[in-house]
Amino acid sequence: MAAGQHDVKLIDPRYEEVDMMVTLTAGKTTSISQTLKALSTVKGPYGELKTEYPDKFAAVYINDKFYGHSGEFDHGAQGLLLPPGAYTVRIEPVSGGTPVSKMIQLEADKIVTVK
């Protein structure tokens, strides 16, 4: 990365997001360390979200938050468990494919597949 100030965001859906400014100096290594605060655990029942998308590295956003890559949610034994409710699912390809954006309604103990 170029020297100067950069906005760094640490994101993991299980933790609160951390946003910080980091100053990089040319020719020097800069290390950052941050303890993430865990979000409260949601109790079931859950609905399950699966994806079917040709680009397994496509980013999957739920309500504008990054949750992982399409390849993580596209197998028989793999999916994303979420509380029942309405969600906006967006899949952004890295290989130049067509993005997908859909509103879905998850129900308890049901599977919704976004293609």
N, CA, C and O atoms as CSV, one atom per row, in Angstrom:
chain,resi,resn,atom,element,x,y,z
A,1,MET,N,N,0.841,-1.175,0.000
A,1,MET,CA,C,0.000,0.000,0.000
A,1,MET,C,C,0.886,1.237,0.000
A,1,MET,O,O,2.033,1.200,0.445
A,2,ALA,N,N,0.341,2.312,-0.499
A,2,ALA,CA,C,1.078,3.572,-0.563
A,2,ALA,C,C,1.241,4.154,0.836
A,2,ALA,O,O,0.411,3.925,1.716
A,3,ALA,N,N,2.317,4.909,1.030
A,3,ALA,CA,C,2.535,5.608,2.295
A,3,ALA,C,C,1.413,6.620,2.497
A,3,ALA,O,O,0.835,7.121,1.532
A,4,GLY,N,N,1.113,6.913,3.745
A,4,GLY,CA,C,0.073,7.890,4.068
A,4,GLY,C,C,-0.987,7.287,4.970
A,4,GLY,O,O,-0.821,6.190,5.503
A,5,GLN,N,N,-2.080,8.023,5.131
A,5,GLN,CA,C,-3.153,7.572,6.009
A,5,GLN,C,C,-4.147,6.714,5.233
A,5,GLN,O,O,-4.510,7.019,4.097
A,6,HIS,N,N,-4.579,5.627,5.886
A,6,HIS,CA,C,-5.546,4.706,5.294
A,6,HIS,C,C,-6.598,4.353,6.334
A,6,HIS,O,O,-6.296,4.190,7.516
A,7,ASP,N,N,-7.836,4.238,5.875
A,7,ASP,CA,C,-8.926,3.792,6.731
A,7,ASP,C,C,-8.950,2.268,6.669
A,7,ASP,O,O,-9.066,1.695,5.586
A,8,VAL,N,N,-8.843,1.610,7.817
A,8,VAL,CA,C,-8.834,0.150,7.892
A,8,VAL,C,C,-10.081,-0.281,8.662
A,8,VAL,O,O,-10.373,0.236,9.740
A,9,LYS,N,N,-10.813,-1.241,8.084
A,9,LYS,CA,C,-12.010,-1.756,8.744
A,9,LYS,C,C,-11.826,-3.251,8.959
A,9,LYS,O,O,-11.536,-3.989,8.018
A,10,LEU,N,N,-11.995,-3.693,10.201
A,10,LEU,CA,C,-11.928,-5.113,10.540
A,10,LEU,C,C,-13.355,-5.618,10.654
A,10,LEU,O,O,-14.144,-5.099,11.443
A,11,ILE,N,N,-13.688,-6.652,9.851
A,11,ILE,CA,C,-15.064,-7.132,9.781
A,11,ILE,C,C,-15.105,-8.643,9.974
A,11,ILE,O,O,-14.379,-9.389,9.317
A,12,ASP,N,N,-15.954,-9.071,10.875
A,12,ASP,CA,C,-16.283,-10.475,11.074
A,12,ASP,C,C,-17.720,-10.470,11.564
A,12,ASP,O,O,-18.011,-9.801,12.556
A,13,PRO,N,N,-18.641,-11.191,10.912
A,13,PRO,CA,C,-20.051,-11.095,11.294
A,13,PRO,C,C,-20.348,-11.477,12.740
A,13,PRO,O,O,-21.423,-11.158,13.249
A,14,ARG,N,N,-19.424,-12.150,13.406
A,14,ARG,CA,C,-19.645,-12.547,14.801
A,14,ARG,C,C,-19.214,-11.477,15.796
A,14,ARG,O,O,-19.442,-11.622,16.997
A,15,TYR,N,N,-18.583,-10.388,15.303
A,15,TYR,CA,C,-18.027,-9.356,16.172
A,15,TYR,C,C,-18.449,-7.968,15.707
A,15,TYR,O,O,-18.841,-7.778,14.556
A,16,GLU,N,N,-18.363,-6.994,16.622
A,16,GLU,CA,C,-18.596,-5.609,16.239
A,16,GLU,C,C,-17.489,-5.180,15.280
A,16,GLU,O,O,-16.330,-5.556,15.451
A,17,GLU,N,N,-17.858,-4.385,14.265
A,17,GLU,CA,C,-16.865,-3.897,13.314
A,17,GLU,C,C,-15.971,-2.862,13.989
A,17,GLU,O,O,-16.413,-2.119,14.866
A,18,VAL,N,N,-14.714,-2.826,13.569
A,18,VAL,CA,C,-13.765,-1.837,14.067
A,18,VAL,C,C,-13.253,-1.052,12.870
A,18,VAL,O,O,-12.819,-1.636,11.877
A,19,ASP,N,N,-13.302,0.264,12.966
A,19,ASP,CA,C,-12.847,1.155,11.909
A,19,ASP,C,C,-11.753,2.035,12.511
A,19,ASP,O,O,-11.963,2.656,13.552
A,20,MET,N,N,-10.585,2.092,11.864
A,20,MET,CA,C,-9.480,2.887,12.410
A,20,MET,C,C,-8.657,3.504,11.288
A,20,MET,O,O,-8.645,3.009,10.161
A,21,MET,N,N,-7.979,4.578,11.612
A,21,MET,CA,C,-7.042,5.200,10.675
A,21,MET,C,C,-5.645,4.689,11.003
A,21,MET,O,O,-5.252,4.619,12.167
A,22,VAL,N,N,-4.903,4.334,9.959
A,22,VAL,CA,C,-3.541,3.835,10.113
A,22,VAL,C,C,-2.640,4.676,9.218
A,22,VAL,O,O,-2.961,4.927,8.056
A,23,THR,N,N,-1.516,5.105,9.765
A,23,THR,CA,C,-0.554,5.868,8.983
A,23,THR,C,C,0.599,4.953,8.596
A,23,THR,O,O,1.261,4.378,9.460
A,24,LEU,N,N,0.835,4.822,7.296
A,24,LEU,CA,C,1.923,3.992,6.781
A,24,LEU,C,C,3.084,4.897,6.381
A,24,LEU,O,O,2.894,5.948,5.769
A,25,THR,N,N,4.287,4.463,6.741
A,25,THR,CA,C,5.500,5.191,6.410
A,25,THR,C,C,6.275,4.382,5.375
A,25,THR,O,O,6.445,3.172,5.525
A,26,ALA,N,N,6.739,5.047,4.335
A,26,ALA,CA,C,7.487,4.367,3.268
A,26,ALA,C,C,8.694,3.633,3.840
A,26,ALA,O,O,9.449,4.191,4.636
A,27,GLY,N,N,8.873,2.365,3.425
A,27,GLY,CA,C,10.021,1.570,3.830
A,27,GLY,C,C,9.905,0.960,5.218
A,27,GLY,O,O,10.841,0.298,5.666
A,28,LYS,N,N,8.801,1.157,5.907
A,28,LYS,CA,C,8.641,0.611,7.256
A,28,LYS,C,C,7.422,-0.303,7.314
A,28,LYS,O,O,6.463,-0.118,6.564
A,29,THR,N,N,7.465,-1.290,8.208
A,29,THR,CA,C,6.336,-2.184,8.439
A,29,THR,C,C,5.476,-1.612,9.552
A,29,THR,O,O,5.987,-1.200,10.594
A,30,THR,N,N,4.175,-1.588,9.328
A,30,THR,CA,C,3.234,-1.113,10.344
A,30,THR,C,C,2.360,-2.280,10.767
A,30,THR,O,O,1.757,-2.953,9.931
A,31,SER,N,N,2.296,-2.514,12.064
A,31,SER,CA,C,1.449,-3.579,12.607
A,31,SER,C,C,0.290,-2.957,13.357
A,31,SER,O,O,0.436,-1.920,14.005
A,32,ILE,N,N,-0.866,-3.603,13.263
A,32,ILE,CA,C,-2.013,-3.181,14.053
A,32,ILE,C,C,-2.516,-4.372,14.838
A,32,ILE,O,O,-2.376,-5.518,14.411
A,33,SER,N,N,-3.102,-4.095,15.988
A,33,SER,CA,C,-3.661,-5.142,16.827
A,33,SER,C,C,-4.938,-4.600,17.445
A,33,SER,O,O,-4.978,-3.464,17.918
A,34,GLN,N,N,-5.968,-5.412,17.438
A,34,GLN,CA,C,-7.247,-4.964,17.977
A,34,GLN,C,C,-7.985,-6.165,18.552
A,34,GLN,O,O,-8.013,-7.229,17.933
A,35,THR,N,N,-8.577,-6.007,19.718
A,35,THR,CA,C,-9.426,-7.036,20.294
A,35,THR,C,C,-10.854,-6.750,19.858
A,35,THR,O,O,-11.372,-5.661,20.105
A,36,LEU,N,N,-11.488,-7.710,19.217
A,36,LEU,CA,C,-12.847,-7.530,18.730
A,36,LEU,C,C,-13.850,-7.914,19.815
A,36,LEU,O,O,-13.647,-8.876,20.555
A,37,LYS,N,N,-14.937,-7.144,19.896
A,37,LYS,CA,C,-15.984,-7.403,20.882
A,37,LYS,C,C,-17.043,-8.305,20.257
A,37,LYS,O,O,-17.649,-7.952,19.245
A,38,ALA,N,N,-17.260,-9.462,20.861
A,38,ALA,CA,C,-18.222,-10.435,20.338
A,38,ALA,C,C,-19.642,-9.890,20.419
A,38,ALA,O,O,-20.014,-9.240,21.396
A,39,LEU,N,N,-20.432,-10.164,19.379
A,39,LEU,CA,C,-21.850,-9.818,19.387
A,39,LEU,C,C,-22.604,-10.861,20.191
A,39,LEU,O,O,-22.133,-11.988,20.347
A,40,SER,N,N,-23.764,-10.497,20.699
A,40,SER,CA,C,-24.552,-11.462,21.469
A,40,SER,C,C,-25.018,-12.592,20.548
A,40,SER,O,O,-25.292,-12.385,19.366
A,41,THR,N,N,-25.098,-13.775,21.118
A,41,THR,CA,C,-25.509,-14.952,20.371
A,41,THR,C,C,-27.020,-14.944,20.209
A,41,THR,O,O,-27.757,-14.729,21.171
A,42,VAL,N,N,-27.470,-15.178,18.994
A,42,VAL,CA,C,-28.897,-15.220,18.703
A,42,VAL,C,C,-29.397,-16.647,18.932
A,42,VAL,O,O,-28.773,-17.609,18.486
A,43,LYS,N,N,-30.507,-16.772,19.618
A,43,LYS,CA,C,-31.099,-18.083,19.873
A,43,LYS,C,C,-31.983,-18.495,18.698
A,43,LYS,O,O,-32.607,-17.651,18.055
A,44,GLY,N,N,-32.032,-19.812,18.421
A,44,GLY,CA,C,-32.869,-20.329,17.346
A,44,GLY,C,C,-34.332,-20.180,17.678
A,44,GLY,O,O,-34.662,-19.723,18.772
A,45,PRO,N,N,-35.214,-20.543,16.789
A,45,PRO,CA,C,-34.963,-21.292,15.553
A,45,PRO,C,C,-34.360,-20.404,14.467
A,45,PRO,O,O,-34.426,-19.176,14.531
A,46,TYR,N,N,-33.776,-21.056,13.479
A,46,TYR,CA,C,-33.112,-20.362,12.388
A,46,TYR,C,C,-33.720,-20.755,11.050
A,46,TYR,O,O,-34.322,-21.819,10.904
A,47,GLY,N,N,-33.544,-19.868,10.081
A,47,GLY,CA,C,-33.755,-20.202,8.685
A,47,GLY,C,C,-32.369,-20.371,8.083
A,47,GLY,O,O,-31.383,-19.948,8.687
A,48,GLU,N,N,-32.273,-20.977,6.911
A,48,GLU,CA,C,-30.957,-21.210,6.306
A,48,GLU,C,C,-30.893,-20.549,4.931
A,48,GLU,O,O,-31.793,-20.702,4.106
A,49,LEU,N,N,-29.810,-19.813,4.708
A,49,LEU,CA,C,-29.557,-19.174,3.424
A,49,LEU,C,C,-28.477,-19.952,2.696
A,49,LEU,O,O,-27.423,-20.247,3.258
A,50,LYS,N,N,-28.750,-20.285,1.426
A,50,LYS,CA,C,-27.762,-20.922,0.562
A,50,LYS,C,C,-27.624,-20.078,-0.694
A,50,LYS,O,O,-28.525,-19.314,-1.040
A,51,THR,N,N,-26.494,-20.219,-1.374
A,51,THR,CA,C,-26.285,-19.502,-2.630
A,51,THR,C,C,-25.955,-20.501,-3.734
A,51,THR,O,O,-25.358,-21.548,-3.482
A,52,GLU,N,N,-26.349,-20.165,-4.951
A,52,GLU,CA,C,-25.929,-20.890,-6.150
A,52,GLU,C,C,-25.418,-19.823,-7.098
A,52,GLU,O,O,-26.200,-19.102,-7.718
A,53,TYR,N,N,-24.109,-19.727,-7.206
A,53,TYR,CA,C,-23.505,-18.680,-8.021
A,53,TYR,C,C,-22.223,-19.239,-8.625
A,53,TYR,O,O,-21.465,-19.911,-7.925
A,54,PRO,N,N,-21.956,-18.978,-9.910
A,54,PRO,CA,C,-20.802,-19.605,-10.564
A,54,PRO,C,C,-19.446,-19.162,-10.007
A,54,PRO,O,O,-18.474,-19.912,-10.101
A,55,ASP,N,N,-19.362,-17.972,-9.434
A,55,ASP,CA,C,-18.100,-17.460,-8.887
A,55,ASP,C,C,-18.055,-17.759,-7.394
A,55,ASP,O,O,-18.688,-17.060,-6.603
A,56,LYS,N,N,-17.304,-18.805,-7.000
A,56,LYS,CA,C,-17.293,-19.201,-5.592
A,56,LYS,C,C,-16.627,-18.168,-4.687
A,56,LYS,O,O,-16.766,-18.235,-3.465
A,57,PHE,N,N,-15.899,-17.204,-5.281
A,57,PHE,CA,C,-15.257,-16.154,-4.496
A,57,PHE,C,C,-16.090,-14.876,-4.450
A,57,PHE,O,O,-15.659,-13.884,-3.863
A,58,ALA,N,N,-17.276,-14.883,-5.061
A,58,ALA,CA,C,-18.143,-13.703,-5.035
A,58,ALA,C,C,-18.486,-13.361,-3.584
A,58,ALA,O,O,-18.783,-14.247,-2.782
A,59,ALA,N,N,-18.444,-12.077,-3.256
A,59,ALA,CA,C,-18.737,-11.620,-1.897
A,59,ALA,C,C,-20.237,-11.655,-1.649
A,59,ALA,O,O,-21.026,-11.235,-2.496
A,60,VAL,N,N,-20.627,-12.158,-0.483
A,60,VAL,CA,C,-22.040,-12.221,-0.101
A,60,VAL,C,C,-22.274,-11.199,1.020
A,60,VAL,O,O,-21.659,-11.256,2.084
A,61,TYR,N,N,-23.187,-10.263,0.736
A,61,TYR,CA,C,-23.563,-9.231,1.704
A,61,TYR,C,C,-25.010,-9.464,2.107
A,61,TYR,O,O,-25.861,-9.745,1.263
A,62,ILE,N,N,-25.281,-9.347,3.387
A,62,ILE,CA,C,-26.634,-9.455,3.894
A,62,ILE,C,C,-26.924,-8.169,4.651
A,62,ILE,O,O,-26.245,-7.829,5.620
A,63,ASN,N,N,-27.956,-7.457,4.185
A,63,ASN,CA,C,-28.269,-6.133,4.743
A,63,ASN,C,C,-27.018,-5.250,4.768
A,63,ASN,O,O,-26.742,-4.562,5.750
A,64,ASP,N,N,-26.272,-5.290,3.662
A,64,ASP,CA,C,-25.065,-4.482,3.433
A,64,ASP,C,C,-23.888,-4.819,4.340
A,64,ASP,O,O,-22.962,-4.017,4.458
A,65,LYS,N,N,-23.900,-5.981,4.981
A,65,LYS,CA,C,-22.749,-6.430,5.771
A,65,LYS,C,C,-22.164,-7.672,5.113
A,65,LYS,O,O,-22.896,-8.581,4.722
A,66,PHE,N,N,-20.846,-7.704,4.993
A,66,PHE,CA,C,-20.152,-8.835,4.390
A,66,PHE,C,C,-20.261,-10.048,5.305
A,66,PHE,O,O,-19.986,-9.957,6.502
A,67,TYR,N,N,-20.668,-11.198,4.733
A,67,TYR,CA,C,-20.808,-12.431,5.508
A,67,TYR,C,C,-19.893,-13.547,5.045
A,67,TYR,O,O,-19.722,-14.531,5.765
A,68,GLY,N,N,-19.306,-13.427,3.876
A,68,GLY,CA,C,-18.428,-14.475,3.386
A,68,GLY,C,C,-18.481,-14.538,1.873
A,68,GLY,O,O,-18.888,-13.583,1.212
A,69,HIS,N,N,-18.070,-15.667,1.338
A,69,HIS,CA,C,-18.019,-15.861,-0.113
A,69,HIS,C,C,-19.042,-16.908,-0.522
A,69,HIS,O,O,-19.386,-17.801,0.252
A,70,SER,N,N,-19.513,-16.783,-1.739
A,70,SER,CA,C,-20.573,-17.661,-2.243
A,70,SER,C,C,-20.239,-19.141,-2.052
A,70,SER,O,O,-21.118,-19.937,-1.722
A,71,GLY,N,N,-18.981,-19.511,-2.256
A,71,GLY,CA,C,-18.566,-20.900,-2.110
A,71,GLY,C,C,-18.731,-21.445,-0.699
A,71,GLY,O,O,-18.703,-22.660,-0.501
A,72,GLU,N,N,-18.900,-20.567,0.285
A,72,GLU,CA,C,-19.095,-21.017,1.662
A,72,GLU,C,C,-20.544,-21.413,1.944
A,72,GLU,O,O,-20.822,-22.074,2.945
A,73,PHE,N,N,-21.466,-21.012,1.067
A,73,PHE,CA,C,-22.890,-21.224,1.325
A,73,PHE,C,C,-23.568,-22.022,0.217
A,73,PHE,O,O,-24.785,-21.934,0.051
A,74,ASP,N,N,-22.791,-22.807,-0.550
A,74,ASP,CA,C,-23.392,-23.460,-1.723
A,74,ASP,C,C,-23.307,-24.980,-1.736
A,74,ASP,O,O,-23.474,-25.587,-2.794
A,75,HIS,N,N,-23.054,-25.607,-0.605
A,75,HIS,CA,C,-22.960,-27.062,-0.559
A,75,HIS,C,C,-24.126,-27.622,0.253
A,75,HIS,O,O,-24.749,-26.906,1.038
A,76,GLY,N,N,-24.411,-28.899,0.056
A,76,GLY,CA,C,-25.499,-29.533,0.791
A,76,GLY,C,C,-25.387,-29.371,2.290
A,76,GLY,O,O,-26.390,-29.153,2.970
A,77,ALA,N,N,-24.171,-29.475,2.815
A,77,ALA,CA,C,-23.978,-29.384,4.264
A,77,ALA,C,C,-23.625,-27.974,4.718
A,77,ALA,O,O,-23.457,-27.737,5.915
A,78,GLN,N,N,-23.510,-27.031,3.782
A,78,GLN,CA,C,-23.107,-25.677,4.157
A,78,GLN,C,C,-24.192,-24.676,3.810
A,78,GLN,O,O,-24.799,-24.738,2.741
A,79,GLY,N,N,-24.421,-23.766,4.718
A,79,GLY,CA,C,-25.354,-22.676,4.523
A,79,GLY,C,C,-25.142,-21.693,5.659
A,79,GLY,O,O,-24.312,-21.925,6.538
A,80,LEU,N,N,-25.875,-20.615,5.646
A,80,LEU,CA,C,-25.764,-19.605,6.692
A,80,LEU,C,C,-27.058,-19.607,7.484
A,80,LEU,O,O,-28.134,-19.396,6.925
A,81,LEU,N,N,-26.958,-19.847,8.794
A,81,LEU,CA,C,-28.130,-19.839,9.662
A,81,LEU,C,C,-28.384,-18.423,10.144
A,81,LEU,O,O,-27.484,-17.758,10.657
A,82,LEU,N,N,-29.629,-17.965,9.972
A,82,LEU,CA,C,-30.032,-16.620,10.385
A,82,LEU,C,C,-31.392,-16.691,11.064
A,82,LEU,O,O,-32.179,-17.596,10.783
A,83,PRO,N,N,-31.675,-15.742,11.957
A,83,PRO,CA,C,-33.009,-15.710,12.544
A,83,PRO,C,C,-34.059,-15.445,11.462
A,83,PRO,O,O,-33.754,-14.792,10.464
A,84,PRO,N,N,-35.271,-15.933,11.637
A,84,PRO,CA,C,-36.324,-15.648,10.657
A,84,PRO,C,C,-36.495,-14.141,10.487
A,84,PRO,O,O,-36.351,-13.374,11.439
A,85,GLY,N,N,-36.807,-13.730,9.249
A,85,GLY,CA,C,-37.024,-12.316,8.985
A,85,GLY,C,C,-36.733,-11.970,7.544
A,85,GLY,O,O,-36.424,-12.838,6.728
A,86,ALA,N,N,-36.838,-10.672,7.240
A,86,ALA,CA,C,-36.592,-10.164,5.895
A,86,ALA,C,C,-35.146,-9.707,5.780
A,86,ALA,O,O,-34.613,-9.069,6.688
A,87,TYR,N,N,-34.514,-10.039,4.655
A,87,TYR,CA,C,-33.119,-9.694,4.418
A,87,TYR,C,C,-32.923,-9.260,2.968
A,87,TYR,O,O,-33.631,-9.714,2.069
A,88,THR,N,N,-31.961,-8.382,2.758
A,88,THR,CA,C,-31.504,-8.055,1.414
A,88,THR,C,C,-30.184,-8.783,1.224
A,88,THR,O,O,-29.229,-8.555,1.966
A,89,VAL,N,N,-30.132,-9.665,0.221
A,89,VAL,CA,C,-28.922,-10.443,-0.068
A,89,VAL,C,C,-28.328,-9.901,-1.365
A,89,VAL,O,O,-29.017,-9.783,-2.378
A,90,ARG,N,N,-27.035,-9.574,-1.315
A,90,ARG,CA,C,-26.335,-9.078,-2.496
A,90,ARG,C,C,-25.100,-9.933,-2.722
A,90,ARG,O,O,-24.316,-10.162,-1.800
A,91,ILE,N,N,-24.928,-10.407,-3.960
A,91,ILE,CA,C,-23.755,-11.198,-4.318
A,91,ILE,C,C,-22.976,-10.391,-5.347
A,91,ILE,O,O,-23.491,-10.072,-6.418
A,92,GLU,N,N,-21.720,-10.060,-5.011
A,92,GLU,CA,C,-20.850,-9.249,-5.872
A,92,GLU,C,C,-19.718,-10.127,-6.407
A,92,GLU,O,O,-18.860,-10.559,-5.637
A,93,PRO,N,N,-19.704,-10.397,-7.722
A,93,PRO,CA,C,-18.671,-11.265,-8.293
A,93,PRO,C,C,-17.314,-10.578,-8.349
A,93,PRO,O,O,-17.224,-9.353,-8.428
A,94,VAL,N,N,-16.264,-11.385,-8.306
A,94,VAL,CA,C,-14.909,-10.853,-8.501
A,94,VAL,C,C,-14.429,-11.127,-9.917
A,94,VAL,O,O,-13.428,-10.559,-10.353
A,95,SER,N,N,-15.134,-11.990,-10.639
A,95,SER,CA,C,-14.684,-12.395,-11.971
A,95,SER,C,C,-15.433,-11.694,-13.102
A,95,SER,O,O,-15.401,-12.152,-14.244
A,96,GLY,N,N,-16.107,-10.586,-12.793
A,96,GLY,CA,C,-16.782,-9.843,-13.846
A,96,GLY,C,C,-18.164,-10.339,-14.205
A,96,GLY,O,O,-18.708,-9.917,-15.225
A,97,GLY,N,N,-18.752,-11.210,-13.418
A,97,GLY,CA,C,-20.108,-11.693,-13.690
A,97,GLY,C,C,-21.151,-10.652,-13.323
A,97,GLY,O,O,-20.816,-9.516,-12.987
A,98,THR,N,N,-22.400,-11.039,-13.388
A,98,THR,CA,C,-23.503,-10.135,-13.082
A,98,THR,C,C,-23.822,-10.182,-11.591
A,98,THR,O,O,-24.065,-11.262,-11.053
A,99,PRO,N,N,-23.826,-9.032,-10.909
A,99,PRO,CA,C,-24.198,-9.019,-9.489
A,99,PRO,C,C,-25.655,-9.405,-9.308
A,99,PRO,O,O,-26.469,-9.240,-10.217
A,100,VAL,N,N,-25.980,-9.920,-8.129
A,100,VAL,CA,C,-27.340,-10.319,-7.786
A,100,VAL,C,C,-27.742,-9.551,-6.529
A,100,VAL,O,O,-26.955,-9.436,-5.590
A,101,SER,N,N,-28.955,-9.032,-6.513
A,101,SER,CA,C,-29.495,-8.392,-5.307
A,101,SER,C,C,-30.951,-8.823,-5.177
A,101,SER,O,O,-31.757,-8.600,-6.080
A,102,LYS,N,N,-31.278,-9.444,-4.044
A,102,LYS,CA,C,-32.642,-9.954,-3.840
A,102,LYS,C,C,-33.089,-9.708,-2.407
A,102,LYS,O,O,-32.301,-9.778,-1.464
A,103,MET,N,N,-34.371,-9.421,-2.277
A,103,MET,CA,C,-35.013,-9.388,-0.967
A,103,MET,C,C,-35.526,-10.800,-0.707
A,103,MET,O,O,-36.162,-11.406,-1.569
A,104,ILE,N,N,-35.245,-11.317,0.488
A,104,ILE,CA,C,-35.737,-12.650,0.827
A,104,ILE,C,C,-36.460,-12.613,2.166
A,104,ILE,O,O,-36.251,-11.710,2.977
A,105,GLN,N,N,-37.302,-13.598,2.380
A,105,GLN,CA,C,-37.978,-13.775,3.659
A,105,GLN,C,C,-37.583,-15.150,4.181
A,105,GLN,O,O,-37.965,-16.167,3.602
A,106,LEU,N,N,-36.819,-15.187,5.272
A,106,LEU,CA,C,-36.413,-16.464,5.862
A,106,LEU,C,C,-37.441,-16.889,6.903
A,106,LEU,O,O,-37.885,-16.083,7.721
A,107,GLU,N,N,-37.811,-18.158,6.864
A,107,GLU,CA,C,-38.715,-18.725,7.859
A,107,GLU,C,C,-37.969,-19.764,8.678
A,107,GLU,O,O,-37.007,-20.363,8.198
A,108,ALA,N,N,-38.400,-19.975,9.889
A,108,ALA,CA,C,-37.764,-20.953,10.779
A,108,ALA,C,C,-37.757,-22.328,10.128
A,108,ALA,O,O,-38.767,-22.778,9.586
A,109,ASP,N,N,-36.608,-22.989,10.189
A,109,ASP,CA,C,-36.434,-24.357,9.712
A,109,ASP,C,C,-36.676,-24.527,8.217
A,109,ASP,O,O,-36.966,-25.635,7.765
A,110,LYS,N,N,-36.565,-23.452,7.443
A,110,LYS,CA,C,-36.717,-23.496,5.983
A,110,LYS,C,C,-35.414,-23.010,5.344
A,110,LYS,O,O,-34.630,-22.298,5.972
A,111,ILE,N,N,-35.194,-23.407,4.085
A,111,ILE,CA,C,-33.997,-23.020,3.337
A,111,ILE,C,C,-34.417,-22.107,2.194
A,111,ILE,O,O,-35.380,-22.398,1.484
A,112,VAL,N,N,-33.695,-21.003,2.014
A,112,VAL,CA,C,-33.881,-20.120,0.866
A,112,VAL,C,C,-32.557,-20.108,0.101
A,112,VAL,O,O,-31.495,-19.887,0.684
A,113,THR,N,N,-32.633,-20.350,-1.215
A,113,THR,CA,C,-31.448,-20.336,-2.063
A,113,THR,C,C,-31.497,-19.110,-2.963
A,113,THR,O,O,-32.489,-18.874,-3.653
A,114,VAL,N,N,-30.413,-18.326,-2.952
A,114,VAL,CA,C,-30.306,-17.147,-3.812
A,114,VAL,C,C,-29.408,-17.522,-4.971
A,114,VAL,O,O,-28.290,-18.002,-4.781
A,115,LYS,N,N,-29.922,-17.294,-6.203
A,115,LYS,CA,C,-29.189,-17.651,-7.426
A,115,LYS,C,C,-28.862,-16.394,-8.196
A,115,LYS,O,O,-28.246,-16.464,-9.259
